[in-house]
Every structure is written in structure tokens, then in C-alpha cells.
Amino acid sequence: MTSMIPCGDFKTGYSADTTIFPTTTSRNMVIFGIAVLCLAPLVMDKYALSLLIQIGYLGIAALGLNILVGFTGQISIGHAAFFGFGAFTSAWLVSNLHVPVFFAIPLAGVLTTAVGMIFGLPAARLKGLYLAIATLAAQVILQDFFARASWFSGGVAGTLTEPFSIFGFVFDTDERYFYVVLAYVVVMYILGTNLMRSRDGRALVAVRDHYLSAEMMGINLTKYRTLSFGISAFYAGIGGALYAHYLQFVSVEGFTILFSIQFLGMIIIGGLGSIMGSLMGTAFMVLLPESMQWLTDSLAGGAIDRALDLSNSLAFLREMAIGAVIILFLIFEPDGLAHRWKQIKAYWKLYPFSH
Amino acid sequence: MKADTPIFEARHVSLRFGGVRALTDVSFSIDKGELFSIIGPNGAGKTSMVNCISGRYTPTEGQIFFKGQDVTGMTPNNRAEIGIGRTFQNLALFGHMTVLDNIMVGRHHLLKNNFLTGALYWFTGARTEELAHRREIEEIIDFLDIQHVRKSIAGTLSYGLRKRVELARAMALKPDLILLDEPMAGMNLEEKEDMARYIVDLNEEYGMTVVMIEHDMGVVMDISHRIMVLDFGKKIAEGYPEEVLANAHVKRAYLGEADDVLSDEDDVTVTAPAGKVA
């Protein structure tokens, strides 16, 4: 991959060489982007804003899965269950222990971490398909737990919870809650980036790339495989808690294996082993059904609509589109949107001398 | 630099995989500061021996001592912490990481930051610590002359460079005993010369005790202090290079008869007629 450092931009110290962003321009662009997003509630309608909030909390959970699957090379098809556990835990903490929502969200993340590490223990011994089946157990057990433990989840009726608030200021509308999610996304993504450029993050990638030599380098494989599950569950728990206090209602039905697979779809489309790819993939997966909707709407009443009965088959068209897109990505862009984005940047940088 | 305290000792080590006897009753010791080579024909058990030292295999019988401590049942990651580092016969770099990150992984047991302090990077001293180690890593990079590839992805490098990066990674562990499994396999003459120089410097400047498996007899005879010869899992000779070279067992098992190996006498007979012609 071509380096995107402009000519003449020489690093004069190791600290300048270990920054998150390669250049000051790229850093300023991201800060500018976040500032623009802060204006979104002023200009966007409620529906568009709800999509952004959705991208936010799902993006946090997707980053967790990417740390587990993309960076550590493990596999999990129980991510939605951890997401659900975070949602229920936060709601339970607020209603039963009267923990303020402000503290309940990180606390839910910590408790989900503990559960994630328990279910991650098989990872110490299992690999590949066998591990996938072990994590499937997590999915099934937790889902069953949600349905049966009515003291915790409210059973089939679900559970109601309070909105997010600080010092009496309640974030109960989409316009207000957007800022809570935005703050969490920024913080969680910065934490994730820092993790991956420090000791334990490198150890996780080392375990993925060559576990035998990682062990020879002094890395305890059991510890890091379990830790990876813990970190991934933490992100899922935070994402789930944000979801709970957004809708202020958690139902036991949402956290199915299909949702887990959608999380996998997000990180595959976004790019395995890419931090920003997780967010790109989530945005793609959230906006794909919307574009399908738009497509069917714009074709409505035409000959194609009448022939294929599009308006009535929207639901399954969506699922088909998601499946087709995942297959197309695996064939044409296995490194995901993050890689495609890099190539687009390189193209403009190097034009017209691309070689 | 040679001192007469054994840093490593193997006592009656045997290793069996079912009915296959990979090693049979091998005993030897390595002094601190030595450059020790293990040679032998293919399948003789050289890599098995190195795997027993690094902890990849646990011997079926016998004991292994490192710095006077019994490490027979210790896991590889704990052995890395007490000062055993190694490179692999087949390249075992972290293919998708940069060269710099690969070498930094070698610092794992010396760094103190963890997933919490690492994630909070600026506020917990993790940044300061990382930068301090980065400085030391750069010295290793300079020593092995791989500055130009420090930001390259390890998997994209040429074979010779990858071998060098692997050596750098093992050096980053700051080991007292470094195990090199065929460090020169598949290299051209120039790369071999460089690598031999690095190994001698590793031993003399950095003071590391080196255990090396190598098939290039020229290099082995030139730089080793002592040599052990294995054949079919048994130790058939051990001693100074000239002793091993003269050993009848070794000639039969590995070196072949006199026409295959250039002993000192052969050199004379080959060069003398050439001199007359000129």
C-alpha cells in the first residue's frame, strides 16, 4: 500500500511517528467532520437522525466484534446476545438498583465483559468452526436466559427503562440523544485505536497472525484469547446499553442469531482488522435497507413494480440484498470498505501517475 | 566473551512421539557467552532439541535447566520472560503487521502497559513507555540495517529480509540465550556473510549465548565455539570444531568421506597445482 505521507513531511521524533493520524491535515479533517456532525440535529429530520443514532450504537458493538474477529482472528456468532445482555443489564441496574443511567451504561459494559470472558474460555482450546459452535452456545443460552429470567429481563413482556440524563437534563429526544451516542462513538473509537497501538493490542494481532511464535515472544495465548472476548463483549455491552436507553424499551425478541450474523456482515463489509472499517460497514448495513426502500419507492407504479410485486416483497428483498452484498464483497473486496477508501485516496493522491 | 558458568543444561533428554524416538538420552551443557552449534543430517532431531529448549515440546524423559532453574515443564511464554528467545526454521513473522510492530511484539514481556492503560494511552504513561522502547528498538533496527523497511508489512518482504526481521524480533526480547534455527537457510552468499557477522556480533557485543542450527559447514566451523552432532536422535559427538571435523562418526553420519568435505589437507592439495601453473 502506498504511503499517504506527502513529500517533504519528515518525522523528527518518535512521538510524531506514533500519532493516530498520519498527518495533521487528516487529523483536522476528522475533527472538522465531527464538528459538522454536531450540527446534524439542527438540519436533519428525525428519521435521518434516528438512522445516525442506530449507526452509532451498532458501530460501537461492531468495533468490539472486529477486535475479536478481525484483530485477534477468533470467531463469534453470539455477538447479538452480548449486545442484548448489555441492554438488559443497563435497564436492570437502573430499575432495580436505581443506578443513574449515566453510570449504568459503563457498568453494563463491565458486567457484559465478565459474561463475555466466561463464554470466551473455550477459545483457549478451540479454533475455527469448533469455536464458532461454542459461541453459538453463548447465543442460545443467553437468549434463553432473557426469555426465562423475568426478574432480569421482564420475560416475554420486555422491560421499560429511563432515558439518559445528566444533572436533571434529560436526553429523551433524538436531537438530544444524538450527542450522547456521538460522544460514546468518539470515545470508544479512540480507546480502540489506542489499544491497537499499545502492548496488548499488538499481542492480539500477534496471536492472530502466528500464535506459535506469539507464544515464543512471551504472549500467554489463553489470557489474550479470553481477553479478546472480554473486550469484544465490553463494546457489545456499551452498544446494547445505549440502544436500551435510546428506545427506553428492551424486548427479548431482538437479539437473535440473525442479528449476530448481521454484525459479522458489518465487519466483513467494513474491513476485518480495520477500526474505521467497523463504522463504515455499520453505516453500510444500516443504510442498505434504506436504499432498497428508496429503490422500490422510485420504481413504484411502473411496469417492473407490477411485474415483480416489489412493494409487497420489500422485506425479503432487503435480506436478499444483504446476502448478495456480503458475497460480492467477499469476492471483489475481501479487505472491505476501509481498503477501498484507502485506494480511492491513493488514486487522487497519485493521479495521473498511478504506478 | 566466555565464562565458565553453564547457563543451560540438558540432562538425559528423550523425546518420543508414539513409536518415533525423536531424541534419545541427549545430555549437554552450554556455557554463558558461548556460540554453540547443533548439526546433523535431516531428521536427526536438531529442531526437536531446540523446541525442547524453547518449550514448544516437553521432553518425555529428562530435565532441562536454565540459569540453574529446572524449566522442563515451563510454558514457552514463561521461558521468554526468563530470557530464552528464538527464531524459526520456517519464517514465523506476524505477516500483516509492520516490521516495527513485529519487533515491538518482542518487547511484550518488558512493557508494562496493559489493555486499560494502553487504551488510555496519554494519561497512564503508556505513551512514554512505548516511546522509550521504540528508541531501543531503533538501535536493533540500525544494528541489523533494516531501517528502509521499518514501516513495511512483514509479509511483503523478501526472504533474506524476513530472516533478519525475525532475528530483530528475537533480539528485542533481550534474551540471555538465543536459539537460531537455520538462520541462513536459503540465503545467497552475501546474505549469509552478513548474517554470520550479525550472529558473531550478537554473541560478542550483545553478550548473548547463541545456540544455532545450521547446515552450512563453512559458517558453522568458522564461527562456532563448540559443536554438538546429532544423528537419529542420539548425540554422536560434541566438542571444538576441529575435534568434530576429525571425528570418524561424524564423517560417516553427516559430513561424508574426505572427498565431500574440504579439510585443511584438501585445501593444500587443491591450491598447490594451481600455484604452479601461475
Chai-1 contact restraints between the chains, C-beta under 6 A:
chainA,res_idxA,chainB,res_idxB,connection_type,confidence,min_distance_angstrom,max_distance_angstrom,comment,restraint_id
A,Y14,B,L131,contact,1.0,0.0,6.0,A-B,restraint_1
A,Y14,B,R134,contact,1.0,0.0,6.0,A-B,restraint_2
A,S15,B,L131,contact,1.0,0.0,6.0,A-B,restraint_3
A,L191,B,A119,contact,1.0,0.0,6.0,A-B,restraint_4
A,N194,B,A119,contact,1.0,0.0,6.0,A-B,restraint_5
A,N194,B,Y121,contact,1.0,0.0,6.0,A-B,restraint_6
A,L195,B,F115,contact,1.0,0.0,6.0,A-B,restraint_7
A,L195,B,G118,contact,1.0,0.0,6.0,A-B,restraint_8
A,L195,B,A119,contact,1.0,0.0,6.0,A-B,restraint_9
A,S198,B,N113,contact,1.0,0.0,6.0,A-B,restraint_10
A,S198,B,G118,contact,1.0,0.0,6.0,A-B,restraint_11
A,S198,B,A126,contact,1.0,0.0,6.0,A-B,restraint_12
A,R199,B,L111,contact,1.0,0.0,6.0,A-B,restraint_13
A,R199,B,N113,contact,1.0,0.0,6.0,A-B,restraint_14
A,R199,B,G118,contact,1.0,0.0,6.0,A-B,restraint_15
A,D200,B,N114,contact,1.0,0.0,6.0,A-B,restraint_16
A,D200,B,F115,contact,1.0,0.0,6.0,A-B,restraint_17
A,D200,B,G118,contact,1.0,0.0,6.0,A-B,restraint_18
A,R202,B,D101,contact,1.0,0.0,6.0,A-B,restraint_19
A,R202,B,M104,contact,1.0,0.0,6.0,A-B,restraint_20
A,R202,B,V105,contact,1.0,0.0,6.0,A-B,restraint_21
A,A203,B,H108,contact,1.0,0.0,6.0,A-B,restraint_22
A,V205,B,M97,contact,1.0,0.0,6.0,A-B,restraint_23
A,A206,B,F94,contact,1.0,0.0,6.0,A-B,restraint_24
A,A206,B,V105,contact,1.0,0.0,6.0,A-B,restraint_25
A,D209,B,F94,contact,1.0,0.0,6.0,A-B,restraint_26
A,D209,B,G95,contact,1.0,0.0,6.0,A-B,restraint_27
A,D209,B,H96,contact,1.0,0.0,6.0,A-B,restraint_28
A,H210,B,A92,contact,1.0,0.0,6.0,A-B,restraint_29
A,H210,B,F94,contact,1.0,0.0,6.0,A-B,restraint_30
A,S213,B,A92,contact,1.0,0.0,6.0,A-B,restraint_31
A,E215,B,P76,contact,1.0,0.0,6.0,A-B,restraint_32
A,E215,B,N77,contact,1.0,0.0,6.0,A-B,restraint_33
A,M216,B,P76,contact,1.0,0.0,6.0,A-B,restraint_34
A,M216,B,R86,contact,1.0,0.0,6.0,A-B,restraint_35
A,M217,B,V105,contact,1.0,0.0,6.0,A-B,restraint_36
A,M217,B,G106,contact,1.0,0.0,6.0,A-B,restraint_37
A,M217,B,H108,contact,1.0,0.0,6.0,A-B,restraint_38
A,G218,B,N77,contact,1.0,0.0,6.0,A-B,restraint_39
A,G218,B,A80,contact,1.0,0.0,6.0,A-B,restraint_40
A,G218,B,E81,contact,1.0,0.0,6.0,A-B,restraint_41
A,G218,B,H108,contact,1.0,0.0,6.0,A-B,restraint_42
A,G218,B,H109,contact,1.0,0.0,6.0,A-B,restraint_43
A,I219,B,N77,contact,1.0,0.0,6.0,A-B,restraint_44
A,I219,B,H108,contact,1.0,0.0,6.0,A-B,restraint_45
A,N220,B,N77,contact,1.0,0.0,6.0,A-B,restraint_46
